[in-house]
Amino acid sequence: MNIFLISITTVVAYLLGSIPTAVWYGQAFFNLDIRQYGSGNAGATNTFRVLGKRAGTVVMLVDVLKGYTAAILSSILWYMNVITENEILTFKIIFGLVAVMGHLYPVFANFKGGKGVATLLGMMLATHPEMAAVCIGIFLLVVIASQYVSLGSILAALAFPVLLLLQIFGQKENPLLIGFGFIVFLLVVLTHQKNIGRLLRGKENRTILIRFRKKP
C-alpha cells in the first residue's frame, strides 16, 4: 500500500469537497455572498430559496458531483494497483467522508460551508446507487408532503442504513456499508440540530417543490 499516494488522494478529496459552489455561483452571477442571505447556509437549499430554482439546481448537481468524484477516486487507486479490489469500498467511504468534511469546512471559503447533504448523496450514489435512488425517492416524497427539506434529508439519511439492514434488494449487505449509513445519519442529524429545533417548535422554513393549481 502506497501511503504517499493515498495521502495525496485524501487531500484531493478534501479540496474537491471544499469547492464552495453556492458561494462562488452567487458571487459570479449575482454579486452576493449567499451566506449573508436566507438561512446563511452555503448549500443548495438556501440557494434555491435566495437565488431561485436554476441556481439551486446547478449548486445541488455540482455538490453531488463533488461527493461522487471524491468517492470514485478509490477506483483510480485500485486501477493503479495502490489498493486491492476488496479495499475499494473502504476508501470510497473514507474519501467521500473527507469530501463532506471539505464541504462543511471549505478551505476556499474561510471554513464556513454548507450542511453536506448533496455531497453525502454523491458519495452514496458512488457506494450503493440503488439504495441512493430509493433514498432520493423518500426525500422527494417527504418534502412534497411536508414542505420541509430538513425533514426529508433526515428521514432519507435514516432510510439508507435501515433499508440495508432489511435487505430490501434480497441480499446481505456489507456491514461496513451499513455502519457507514448510520454515520451518515448521525452526521445529518448533527448538521441539522437547529432545523430539528425549529421543526419541534413549528417554525422551520418551508420549501415548495411543486405547486398545485386550484381549479377555477
N, C-alpha and C positions, 0 to 999 in steps of 0.2 A: 504494500500500500504506500503510495507516494504522498506523504503528509504535506509536502510543499504545494503540490497541485490541488489537493483537497482544500488547503487553507486559502489559496488564491481563488478557488471557485466559491468558497464561502463568502469571501469579500465581494466577489462579483454578484452573488445572490443578494447580499445586503444592499449594494449600490443599485441594483435593479429595483428592489423594494423601496429604496429611498427616493426614486423619481417622484416628485410631488405633483402629480398630474393635475389635480384640481387647482393648485396654486399657480402653476405655470400657465395653464389654459386660461384661467381668469385674468392673469396679468397680460398675456399675449393678445387676447381677443376682447377683453372688457376693461382693461387697465384698472383692475382692482384685485385686492387680496381677499380671496374667498373666506379666509379666516377672520375677517373683520365684519362679516355679514351673516345673517341667519343664525344658525346654531354655533358658528365659529369653528365648525369641523371641516377639515380639508379632505373631504371624501365625496363620493358620488351623490349620496342622498342630499347633502347640503347644496351641492352644485345643481341638482335638479330643482330644488326649491328656489335658489337665488338666481341662477343663470338660465334655467329652462331645460326642456327635455333634450334638445340636441346636445348642449354642453354636458349635461348629466350623463347621457348615453356614451359620449366619447370618453369621458373620465372613467366611467364604470368599465368599459371594454379594455381600456389601457391598464387599469388597475388589476383586472382579472388576468390580463396577459402577463403582467409582472410576476404574479404568483405562479402561473403556469410555466413560464420560461425558466424561472428560478428552479422549480422542481425538476424539470426535464434536463437540467444541467447534469444530473446524475447519469443519465443515459449517455451523455458525451464522455463522461469519465469512464463508463463501462466500455464504450467503443475504443477508448484509448488504453484499455487494459489497466486502468488505475484502480478500479474496484471490480468485484465479481458480480455476476448476474444476481446472486442472492442478496447482494447489498444495495441493489438499485432502489428498492422501496425505502430502505432506511435513509438513504441520502436524499431521496425525493422529499421525505418528511423534514429532514434537517435543513436542506436548502430552502424549502418552502417556508418553514417557520422563520428562518433567518430573513427572508424577504418580507414577511409580515412584520417582523421587528423593524425592518427598514422603513416600512410604510408608517408604522406607529411613531418612529423616531427617526425621521429622514435627515441625513447629514446635509442635504441640499436645501433644507427649509428650516434651519435652526432647531431641528429635532422636535418640531411640532407638526405632527401629521394627522391622518385620519384614524378610523377605528379598525381598518384592516379587513372588513367583511369581504369586499370584492377580491382582494388579494388572497384571502383564505379560500374563496371559491375557486380561484385559479389553480391553487395547489391541490384542491380536492378533485378538480377535473383531471389533473395530471396523475393522481394516485388511484382514483376509482371513478371514472367518468359516468358509469351507470348510476351509482348512488348519488353522485353530484347532481345528475339530471333530475332524480327524484326529489332531492332537497330543493332544487330550483322551483319545481312544481309546488312543493309545500310552501315555500316562501311566497310565491305569487298568490296562491290561494288565501293565505293568511292576510297578506297586505290588501288584497282586493276586498276581503270580507271585513277587515278591521280598520284599514287605512293607517295601520301602524307599521312602519318599516322595521323599527327596532324589534317589535314582537315577532315579525316574520323572520328576522335574522336569528333571533334566539331559538325559536322553535325549529327552524331549518337546521341550525347547528346541532341541536339536541337529537334531531331525527337521524343524522348521519351515523353516530355510533350505535344508537338503539336499534335501527333497522339492520345494521350489520350483525348485531348480536342475534336478531330474529331470523337471520339468514333468508331474507325475502327473495334472494336470487337462487335459492336452493343449493347453496354450497357453503362450506365452512370458511369463514373469512379469517384472514391473517390477524392474530391477536395484536400485533404491532399496529395495524391499521385501526383496530377498534380503540386501542389506547390513544392513538393519535386523535381519533374522533372526539374522545372525551376531553383531551387537551384543548382542541379547537373550541368545544362548547364552553369550557371554563374561560378561555381567552375572550370569547364573545361576551360572556356574562360580565367579566371584569371591565371590558371596554364600554359596556352599556349600563354601568351602575346608575348613572344619572337618569338614563332613559327608563330604567326599571322603576326608579323612584317616582318619576313623572307618570308612568303608567299606573302605578298603585294609587296615585293621587288624582288620576283622571285628567292630567294636564299635559300629556305627551302630544307633540306636534303630529298632525295627520298629513298623510300624503295620498292623494287621489290618483291612482294609476289609470282607472277607467271611469269616465263619466257617462252615466246612463241618462239619456234624454227622456223627459216625460212626454207622453203622447198628448198632443193638443186637444 
